[in-house]
Structures are given as structure tokens and as C-alpha cells.
Amino acid sequence: MIELGIEIMPEMPVAEVVDTIRAAEEIGYSYCLLTDEGLMREVYAVLTAAALRTSRIMISPVTNGYTRHPALTAAGTATLNEISGGRAFVTLVAGGSMVLQPLGIERQSPLQVVKETIQILRSLWSGETITWQGEKYRLDRARLNAPAGQLPIWVAARGSGMLSLAGKEADGVVLMGKSDLPDALSIVEQSSAGRAGQPKRIYLDRIAFTPEMVKEAAALYVYSILDTPARMLNNLGITEEERKIIQSALETQGEAAAAQLITAEMIQKFQVAGEPEECKQILEDLISRHRLDIFLLDIVSGGLDANIRLMQDTYHLIQAAA
């Protein structure tokens, strides 16, 4: 049976984020990911508040090795694991322009950054004293005073190199872009062949089953294709030039103008969209054909009551599809 989780971008007040996570647990969701978006609510502070008011749901920062040194991520997640009674894990991303650009950080060698972050996390969580030299980081007699054991590590991946790394090293791979799933999973499967344990197959989506949700999907699409690899663009049916036009509209005219360039066909290739029954059939096919282990619902805007309804509706759709 497929499990469910949520991913939250913490643009809403802390109390609302925590209430959303509590509601997700009550509905039956098993995982919560909170994005570490630089200048938004501080991810470990919010997850600590959530840990103290929940009892079952697994909790994870979605973080990168540019804005946080991997050793600090190791310490933060180990502390969160202690506070939550063993419910913490970590999700790594390569770091996107929306996070790095405001801080003046260049996205250099993302594959190496994620690879070394994984190595540092697992080394420090062991509790041993580590002296280590990589291309991007070094440790000099570093040791956590509260070792966590080996927490699960998920990697959110889109590029071929990152997908391959996730297949070799991660405990779970987070994927997005409905039309890209076959090619993305093929890369993961090839790189994970022969592994003792296969990474969990995790699909992130924000189902659109009302006209209002489809309109919202157009705005989300604009941001989703930033920093998108060529393979994924091709599978979504848009060219690099079209992506640049959308990005230029976003930067010069704003979100509303960019969203007007997004067609219904583009949305349907990217995510699950349509009438409720149509969405159920699409989900049933995705879950069965790609052997998905976890479905993550993307929560990107505030409104507690609306998000609770969304989580309830999505939960029932997934249960019906599974």
C-alpha cells in the first residue's frame, strides 16, 4: 500500500504550519517535509515545534549544502531526531536559484556538493571522530555529541547525474514531473542495480481537480521549470527557448504574466490534473506502472482550512486509486 506525505513551503505563519502538520498526521499522512528556503521561517525551529505537537509523522528538512554546511545539517537533524523520539530524516536538494540567488551564492558543482553532504551526514551520525577531506568540504576531528545512528536520506533529483547518485546512495528519491517519471526512474533503476536495498520511489505532485486548482497550477508551473534539465523539458513538451520566455516574463512582468503562457496541456504533462474521477484513474496508473512507494502532496500556500480540505480530498483520492 502506498504511503502519503506532505511537503510544505513555509510561507505561512509558524502556528499554521504546525497545525497543518498536526492535521496531516490525524488524516493519516506518514511524512512531512519542510523546505529550507533561506529567508523563510527557519526550518529546524518550525520542525521542532511540530515534533513537540505530533507523535507519529516522520519529519524532514529539505535542505542543501550551500546555505548550510553538511556538518550543521548533521547536528540539526540529530537534534530533531532526539526531540521527536526517532522520527527525523533528511531530504537533500541541489539548491535552486530561488534560494541561492538572494544570498549571492553560486550553484557550483551541485552533484559533488550533494555527494559529499551524504558522506558527511553518515560519518558524523555514527558518533565517531571524523577527519576527512573532500573537494568541497573538510572535517578536522569533528564529532557529534548526540549521535543519531543512520537516519534515512532522501534526494530530490531531476538531472541525470543526481538521479544516478540517488539510485546509488539515497534511501529515497523524490521525483516530480508526471511525463518525466519513466525516464527518471529508468536512470535510478540502472544506477541502483545490485544494491542491497533499493531507494523508495517518491512522487511529489499537487493534484488539480477543480478549475481554481488548475489556475493555481499554472502559477506553480512557472517556478517548477526553473533550473530544469533538458531531458525533463523534452518530456514535458517544451523547448529551452520556451522555458526562457516563461522565465523572462516572470522576471520582468511578474507571476501573473508568466502564468498566462502556461497551457492546460503543459499542466497535464507536468502533474495530475482533471476531473476527480480522471485524477483517480491517472493516479491508479502512476502508482501501478511506476511502483510508487510514497506520494507527496505539495503545499505551497497558506489557508489552514483550505489545506486541510486539500489533504483530506487527496488522501481519499490516493486511497481509492491504490
Contacts in CASP RR format, 6 or more apart in sequence:
PFRMAT RR
TARGET T0000
AUTHOR 0000-0000-0000
METHOD contacts of the structure
MODEL  1
MIELGIEIMPEMPVAEVVDTIRAAEEIGYSYCLLTDEGLMREVYAVLTAA
ALRTSRIMISPVTNGYTRHPALTAAGTATLNEISGGRAFVTLVAGGSMVL
QPLGIERQSPLQVVKETIQILRSLWSGETITWQGEKYRLDRARLNAPAGQ
LPIWVAARGSGMLSLAGKEADGVVLMGKSDLPDALSIVEQSSAGRAGQPK
RIYLDRIAFTPEMVKEAAALYVYSILDTPARMLNNLGITEEERKIIQSAL
ETQGEAAAAQLITAEMIQKFQVAGEPEECKQILEDLISRHRLDIFLLDIV
SGGLDANIRLMQDTYHLIQAAA
1 322 0 8 1.000
2 287 0 8 1.000
2 292 0 8 1.000
2 293 0 8 1.000
2 294 0 8 1.000
2 295 0 8 1.000
2 318 0 8 1.000
2 322 0 8 1.000
3 30 0 8 1.000
3 31 0 8 1.000
3 293 0 8 1.000
3 294 0 8 1.000
3 295 0 8 1.000
4 28 0 8 1.000
4 29 0 8 1.000
4 30 0 8 1.000
4 31 0 8 1.000
4 294 0 8 1.000
4 295 0 8 1.000
4 296 0 8 1.000
4 297 0 8 1.000
4 314 0 8 1.000
4 315 0 8 1.000
4 318 0 8 1.000
5 24 0 8 1.000
5 29 0 8 1.000
5 30 0 8 1.000
5 31 0 8 1.000
5 32 0 8 1.000
5 33 0 8 1.000
5 294 0 8 1.000
5 295 0 8 1.000
5 296 0 8 1.000
5 297 0 8 1.000
6 20 0 8 1.000
6 21 0 8 1.000
6 24 0 8 1.000
6 29 0 8 1.000
6 31 0 8 1.000
6 32 0 8 1.000
6 33 0 8 1.000
6 296 0 8 1.000
6 297 0 8 1.000
6 298 0 8 1.000
6 299 0 8 1.000
6 311 0 8 1.000
7 32 0 8 1.000
7 33 0 8 1.000
7 34 0 8 1.000
7 35 0 8 1.000
7 62 0 8 1.000
7 204 0 8 1.000
7 296 0 8 1.000
7 297 0 8 1.000
7 298 0 8 1.000
7 299 0 8 1.000
8 17 0 8 1.000
8 20 0 8 1.000
8 21 0 8 1.000
8 32 0 8 1.000
8 33 0 8 1.000
8 34 0 8 1.000
8 35 0 8 1.000
8 299 0 8 1.000
8 300 0 8 1.000
9 35 0 8 1.000
9 37 0 8 1.000
9 40 0 8 1.000
9 299 0 8 1.000
9 300 0 8 1.000
10 17 0 8 1.000
10 34 0 8 1.000
10 35 0 8 1.000
10 37 0 8 1.000
10 40 0 8 1.000
10 41 0 8 1.000
10 43 0 8 1.000
10 46 0 8 1.000
11 40 0 8 1.000
11 300 0 8 1.000
11 301 0 8 1.000
11 302 0 8 1.000
12 20 0 8 1.000
12 301 0 8 1.000
12 302 0 8 1.000
12 303 0 8 1.000
14 41 0 8 1.000
14 45 0 8 1.000
14 46 0 8 1.000
14 49 0 8 1.000
16 302 0 8 1.000
16 303 0 8 1.000
16 304 0 8 1.000
17 34 0 8 1.000
17 41 0 8 1.000
17 46 0 8 1.000
17 50 0 8 1.000
18 46 0 8 1.000
18 49 0 8 1.000
18 50 0 8 1.000
18 53 0 8 1.000
19 304 0 8 1.000
20 299 0 8 1.000
20 304 0 8 1.000
20 307 0 8 1.000
20 308 0 8 1.000
20 311 0 8 1.000
21 32 0 8 1.000
21 50 0 8 1.000
21 53 0 8 1.000
21 54 0 8 1.000
21 57 0 8 1.000
21 59 0 8 1.000
22 50 0 8 1.000
22 53 0 8 1.000
22 54 0 8 1.000
23 304 0 8 1.000
23 307 0 8 1.000
23 308 0 8 1.000
23 311 0 8 1.000
24 32 0 8 1.000
24 57 0 8 1.000
24 311 0 8 1.000
25 32 0 8 1.000
25 54 0 8 1.000
25 55 0 8 1.000
25 56 0 8 1.000
25 57 0 8 1.000
27 308 0 8 1.000
27 311 0 8 1.000
27 312 0 8 1.000
27 315 0 8 1.000
28 315 0 8 1.000
29 57 0 8 1.000
29 297 0 8 1.000
29 311 0 8 1.000
29 315 0 8 1.000
30 56 0 8 1.000
30 57 0 8 1.000
30 58 0 8 1.000
30 294 0 8 1.000
31 57 0 8 1.000
31 58 0 8 1.000
31 59 0 8 1.000
31 60 0 8 1.000
31 294 0 8 1.000
31 296 0 8 1.000
32 50 0 8 1.000
32 57 0 8 1.000
32 58 0 8 1.000
32 59 0 8 1.000
32 60 0 8 1.000
33 59 0 8 1.000
33 60 0 8 1.000
33 61 0 8 1.000
33 62 0 8 1.000
33 91 0 8 1.000
33 296 0 8 1.000
34 43 0 8 1.000
34 46 0 8 1.000
34 47 0 8 1.000
34 50 0 8 1.000
34 59 0 8 1.000
34 60 0 8 1.000
34 61 0 8 1.000
34 62 0 8 1.000
35 43 0 8 1.000
35 61 0 8 1.000
35 62 0 8 1.000
36 43 0 8 1.000
36 61 0 8 1.000
36 62 0 8 1.000
36 63 0 8 1.000
36 64 0 8 1.000
36 67 0 8 1.000
36 68 0 8 1.000
36 99 0 8 1.000
37 43 0 8 1.000
37 98 0 8 1.000
37 99 0 8 1.000
38 67 0 8 1.000
38 99 0 8 1.000
38 102 0 8 1.000
38 103 0 8 1.000
39 102 0 8 1.000
39 103 0 8 1.000
43 61 0 8 1.000
43 62 0 8 1.000
43 63 0 8 1.000
44 61 0 8 1.000
44 76 0 8 1.000
44 79 0 8 1.000
44 80 0 8 1.000
47 59 0 8 1.000
47 60 0 8 1.000
47 61 0 8 1.000
47 80 0 8 1.000
47 88 0 8 1.000
48 80 0 8 1.000
48 83 0 8 1.000
50 59 0 8 1.000
51 59 0 8 1.000
51 80 0 8 1.000
51 83 0 8 1.000
51 84 0 8 1.000
51 85 0 8 1.000
51 87 0 8 1.000
51 88 0 8 1.000
52 83 0 8 1.000
54 84 0 8 1.000
54 87 0 8 1.000
56 87 0 8 1.000
57 87 0 8 1.000
58 87 0 8 1.000
58 88 0 8 1.000
58 89 0 8 1.000
59 80 0 8 1.000
59 84 0 8 1.000
59 87 0 8 1.000
59 88 0 8 1.000
59 89 0 8 1.000
60 77 0 8 1.000
60 88 0 8 1.000
60 89 0 8 1.000
60 90 0 8 1.000
60 91 0 8 1.000
60 154 0 8 1.000
61 73 0 8 1.000
61 77 0 8 1.000
61 80 0 8 1.000
61 90 0 8 1.000
61 91 0 8 1.000
62 91 0 8 1.000
62 92 0 8 1.000
62 93 0 8 1.000
62 156 0 8 1.000
63 73 0 8 1.000
63 90 0 8 1.000
63 91 0 8 1.000
63 92 0 8 1.000
63 93 0 8 1.000
64 92 0 8 1.000
64 93 0 8 1.000
64 94 0 8 1.000
64 95 0 8 1.000
64 96 0 8 1.000
64 99 0 8 1.000
64 113 0 8 1.000
64 114 0 8 1.000
65 73 0 8 1.000
65 92 0 8 1.000
65 95 0 8 1.000
65 113 0 8 1.000
65 114 0 8 1.000
65 117 0 8 1.000
66 95 0 8 1.000
66 99 0 8 1.000
66 100 0 8 1.000
66 105 0 8 1.000
66 107 0 8 1.000
66 113 0 8 1.000
67 99 0 8 1.000
67 100 0 8 1.000
67 103 0 8 1.000
67 105 0 8 1.000
69 137 0 8 1.000
70 116 0 8 1.000
70 117 0 8 1.000
70 120 0 8 1.000
70 121 0 8 1.000
70 137 0 8 1.000
71 120 0 8 1.000
71 124 0 8 1.000
71 137 0 8 1.000
71 139 0 8 1.000
71 142 0 8 1.000
73 90 0 8 1.000
73 117 0 8 1.000
73 121 0 8 1.000
74 120 0 8 1.000
74 121 0 8 1.000
74 124 0 8 1.000
74 125 0 8 1.000
74 144 0 8 1.000
74 148 0 8 1.000
75 124 0 8 1.000
75 144 0 8 1.000
75 146 0 8 1.000
77 88 0 8 1.000
77 89 0 8 1.000
77 90 0 8 1.000
77 121 0 8 1.000
77 148 0 8 1.000
77 151 0 8 1.000
78 88 0 8 1.000
78 124 0 8 1.000
78 125 0 8 1.000
78 144 0 8 1.000
78 146 0 8 1.000
78 147 0 8 1.000
78 148 0 8 1.000
78 151 0 8 1.000
79 146 0 8 1.000
80 88 0 8 1.000
81 87 0 8 1.000
81 88 0 8 1.000
81 148 0 8 1.000
81 151 0 8 1.000
82 146 0 8 1.000
82 148 0 8 1.000
88 148 0 8 1.000
88 151 0 8 1.000
89 151 0 8 1.000
89 152 0 8 1.000
89 153 0 8 1.000
89 154 0 8 1.000
89 171 0 8 1.000
90 121 0 8 1.000
90 151 0 8 1.000
90 152 0 8 1.000
90 153 0 8 1.000
90 154 0 8 1.000
91 153 0 8 1.000
91 154 0 8 1.000
91 155 0 8 1.000
91 156 0 8 1.000
91 174 0 8 1.000
92 114 0 8 1.000
92 117 0 8 1.000
92 118 0 8 1.000
92 153 0 8 1.000
92 154 0 8 1.000
92 155 0 8 1.000
92 156 0 8 1.000
92 170 0 8 1.000
93 114 0 8 1.000
93 155 0 8 1.000
93 156 0 8 1.000
94 107 0 8 1.000
94 110 0 8 1.000
94 111 0 8 1.000
94 113 0 8 1.000
94 114 0 8 1.000
94 157 0 8 1.000
94 162 0 8 1.000
95 107 0 8 1.000
95 110 0 8 1.000
96 107 0 8 1.000
96 226 0 8 1.000
96 227 0 8 1.000
97 107 0 8 1.000
97 226 0 8 1.000
97 227 0 8 1.000
98 223 0 8 1.000
98 226 0 8 1.000
100 106 0 8 1.000
100 107 0 8 1.000
107 227 0 8 1.000
109 135 0 8 1.000
109 136 0 8 1.000
110 162 0 8 1.000
111 161 0 8 1.000
111 162 0 8 1.000
111 165 0 8 1.000
112 135 0 8 1.000
112 136 0 8 1.000
113 136 0 8 1.000
114 155 0 8 1.000
114 162 0 8 1.000
114 165 0 8 1.000
115 165 0 8 1.000
115 169 0 8 1.000
116 134 0 8 1.000
116 135 0 8 1.000
116 136 0 8 1.000
116 137 0 8 1.000
117 137 0 8 1.000
118 153 0 8 1.000
118 155 0 8 1.000
118 169 0 8 1.000
118 170 0 8 1.000
119 132 0 8 1.000
120 130 0 8 1.000
120 132 0 8 1.000
120 137 0 8 1.000
120 139 0 8 1.000
121 151 0 8 1.000
121 153 0 8 1.000
122 150 0 8 1.000
122 153 0 8 1.000
123 130 0 8 1.000
123 132 0 8 1.000
123 139 0 8 1.000
124 130 0 8 1.000
124 139 0 8 1.000
124 142 0 8 1.000
124 143 0 8 1.000
124 144 0 8 1.000
124 147 0 8 1.000
125 144 0 8 1.000
125 147 0 8 1.000
125 148 0 8 1.000
125 149 0 8 1.000
125 150 0 8 1.000
125 151 0 8 1.000
126 147 0 8 1.000
126 149 0 8 1.000
126 150 0 8 1.000
127 143 0 8 1.000
127 144 0 8 1.000
127 147 0 8 1.000
127 149 0 8 1.000
128 143 0 8 1.000
129 141 0 8 1.000
129 142 0 8 1.000
129 143 0 8 1.000
130 139 0 8 1.000
130 141 0 8 1.000
130 142 0 8 1.000
130 143 0 8 1.000
131 139 0 8 1.000
131 140 0 8 1.000
131 141 0 8 1.000
131 142 0 8 1.000
132 138 0 8 1.000
132 139 0 8 1.000
132 142 0 8 1.000
133 139 0 8 1.000
152 171 0 8 1.000
152 172 0 8 1.000
153 169 0 8 1.000
153 170 0 8 1.000
153 171 0 8 1.000
153 172 0 8 1.000
154 170 0 8 1.000
154 171 0 8 1.000
154 172 0 8 1.000
154 173 0 8 1.000
154 174 0 8 1.000
154 200 0 8 1.000
154 202 0 8 1.000
155 162 0 8 1.000
155 165 0 8 1.000
155 166 0 8 1.000
155 169 0 8 1.000
155 170 0 8 1.000
155 172 0 8 1.000
155 173 0 8 1.000
155 174 0 8 1.000
156 173 0 8 1.000
156 174 0 8 1.000
156 175 0 8 1.000
156 176 0 8 1.000
156 204 0 8 1.000
157 163 0 8 1.000
157 165 0 8 1.000
157 166 0 8 1.000
157 173 0 8 1.000
157 174 0 8 1.000
157 175 0 8 1.000
157 184 0 8 1.000
157 188 0 8 1.000
158 175 0 8 1.000
158 176 0 8 1.000
158 180 0 8 1.000
158 184 0 8 1.000
158 227 0 8 1.000
158 228 0 8 1.000
158 229 0 8 1.000
158 232 0 8 1.000
159 229 0 8 1.000
159 231 0 8 1.000
159 232 0 8 1.000
160 187 0 8 1.000
160 229 0 8 1.000
160 231 0 8 1.000
161 187 0 8 1.000
163 173 0 8 1.000
163 184 0 8 1.000
163 187 0 8 1.000
163 188 0 8 1.000
163 191 0 8 1.000
164 187 0 8 1.000
164 188 0 8 1.000
164 190 0 8 1.000
164 191 0 8 1.000
165 191 0 8 1.000
166 172 0 8 1.000
166 173 0 8 1.000
166 188 0 8 1.000
166 191 0 8 1.000
166 199 0 8 1.000
167 173 0 8 1.000
167 188 0 8 1.000
167 191 0 8 1.000
167 192 0 8 1.000
167 195 0 8 1.000
167 199 0 8 1.000
168 191 0 8 1.000
168 192 0 8 1.000
168 195 0 8 1.000
170 199 0 8 1.000
171 199 0 8 1.000
171 200 0 8 1.000
172 199 0 8 1.000
172 200 0 8 1.000
172 201 0 8 1.000
172 202 0 8 1.000
173 188 0 8 1.000
173 199 0 8 1.000
173 200 0 8 1.000
173 201 0 8 1.000
173 202 0 8 1.000
174 202 0 8 1.000
174 203 0 8 1.000
174 204 0 8 1.000
174 296 0 8 1.000
175 181 0 8 1.000
175 184 0 8 1.000
175 185 0 8 1.000
175 201 0 8 1.000
175 202 0 8 1.000
175 203 0 8 1.000
175 204 0 8 1.000
176 203 0 8 1.000
176 204 0 8 1.000
176 205 0 8 1.000
176 224 0 8 1.000
176 270 0 8 1.000
177 205 0 8 1.000
177 224 0 8 1.000
177 232 0 8 1.000
177 235 0 8 1.000
177 236 0 8 1.000
177 269 0 8 1.000
177 270 0 8 1.000
177 271 0 8 1.000
178 205 0 8 1.000
178 269 0 8 1.000
178 270 0 8 1.000
178 271 0 8 1.000
178 272 0 8 1.000
178 282 0 8 1.000
178 286 0 8 1.000
179 235 0 8 1.000
179 236 0 8 1.000
179 237 0 8 1.000
179 269 0 8 1.000
179 270 0 8 1.000
180 231 0 8 1.000
180 232 0 8 1.000
180 235 0 8 1.000
180 236 0 8 1.000
181 203 0 8 1.000
181 286 0 8 1.000
181 290 0 8 1.000
182 290 0 8 1.000
183 231 0 8 1.000
183 235 0 8 1.000
184 232 0 8 1.000
185 201 0 8 1.000
185 290 0 8 1.000
188 199 0 8 1.000
188 201 0 8 1.000
192 198 0 8 1.000
192 199 0 8 1.000
200 293 0 8 1.000
200 294 0 8 1.000
201 290 0 8 1.000
201 291 0 8 1.000
201 292 0 8 1.000
201 293 0 8 1.000
201 294 0 8 1.000
202 292 0 8 1.000
202 293 0 8 1.000
202 294 0 8 1.000
202 295 0 8 1.000
202 296 0 8 1.000
203 286 0 8 1.000
203 290 0 8 1.000
203 292 0 8 1.000
203 294 0 8 1.000
203 295 0 8 1.000
203 296 0 8 1.000
204 296 0 8 1.000
204 298 0 8 1.000
205 271 0 8 1.000
205 272 0 8 1.000
205 295 0 8 1.000
205 296 0 8 1.000
205 297 0 8 1.000
205 298 0 8 1.000
206 213 0 8 1.000
206 216 0 8 1.000
206 217 0 8 1.000
206 220 0 8 1.000
206 271 0 8 1.000
206 297 0 8 1.000
206 298 0 8 1.000
206 299 0 8 1.000
206 300 0 8 1.000
207 213 0 8 1.000
207 271 0 8 1.000
207 272 0 8 1.000
207 273 0 8 1.000
207 279 0 8 1.000
207 283 0 8 1.000
207 297 0 8 1.000
207 314 0 8 1.000
207 317 0 8 1.000
208 214 0 8 1.000
208 216 0 8 1.000
208 217 0 8 1.000
208 267 0 8 1.000
208 271 0 8 1.000
208 272 0 8 1.000
208 273 0 8 1.000
208 274 0 8 1.000
208 279 0 8 1.000
209 273 0 8 1.000
209 274 0 8 1.000
209 275 0 8 1.000
209 276 0 8 1.000
209 279 0 8 1.000
209 313 0 8 1.000
209 317 0 8 1.000
213 273 0 8 1.000
214 264 0 8 1.000
214 267 0 8 1.000
214 273 0 8 1.000
214 274 0 8 1.000
216 301 0 8 1.000
217 262 0 8 1.000
217 267 0 8 1.000
217 270 0 8 1.000
217 271 0 8 1.000
217 273 0 8 1.000
218 259 0 8 1.000
218 260 0 8 1.000
218 262 0 8 1.000
218 267 0 8 1.000
219 255 0 8 1.000
219 256 0 8 1.000
219 258 0 8 1.000
219 259 0 8 1.000
220 298 0 8 1.000
220 300 0 8 1.000
221 259 0 8 1.000
221 262 0 8 1.000
221 266 0 8 1.000
221 267 0 8 1.000
221 270 0 8 1.000
222 246 0 8 1.000
222 250 0 8 1.000
222 255 0 8 1.000
222 258 0 8 1.000
222 259 0 8 1.000
222 262 0 8 1.000
223 250 0 8 1.000
224 270 0 8 1.000
225 233 0 8 1.000
225 236 0 8 1.000
225 238 0 8 1.000
225 243 0 8 1.000
225 246 0 8 1.000
225 247 0 8 1.000
226 247 0 8 1.000
228 236 0 8 1.000
228 243 0 8 1.000
230 240 0 8 1.000
233 239 0 8 1.000
233 240 0 8 1.000
233 243 0 8 1.000
235 269 0 8 1.000
236 266 0 8 1.000
236 269 0 8 1.000
236 270 0 8 1.000
237 266 0 8 1.000
237 269 0 8 1.000
238 266 0 8 1.000
245 261 0 8 1.000
246 258 0 8 1.000
246 261 0 8 1.000
246 262 0 8 1.000
247 258 0 8 1.000
249 257 0 8 1.000
249 258 0 8 1.000
249 261 0 8 1.000
250 257 0 8 1.000
250 258 0 8 1.000
264 273 0 8 1.000
267 273 0 8 1.000
268 274 0 8 1.000
272 279 0 8 1.000
272 282 0 8 1.000
272 283 0 8 1.000
272 286 0 8 1.000
273 279 0 8 1.000
274 282 0 8 1.000
276 317 0 8 1.000
279 317 0 8 1.000
280 317 0 8 1.000
280 320 0 8 1.000
280 321 0 8 1.000
281 321 0 8 1.000
283 295 0 8 1.000
283 317 0 8 1.000
283 318 0 8 1.000
283 321 0 8 1.000
284 321 0 8 1.000
284 322 0 8 1.000
286 292 0 8 1.000
287 295 0 8 1.000
287 318 0 8 1.000
287 321 0 8 1.000
287 322 0 8 1.000
295 318 0 8 1.000
297 310 0 8 1.000
297 311 0 8 1.000
297 314 0 8 1.000
299 307 0 8 1.000
299 310 0 8 1.000
299 311 0 8 1.000
301 307 0 8 1.000
END
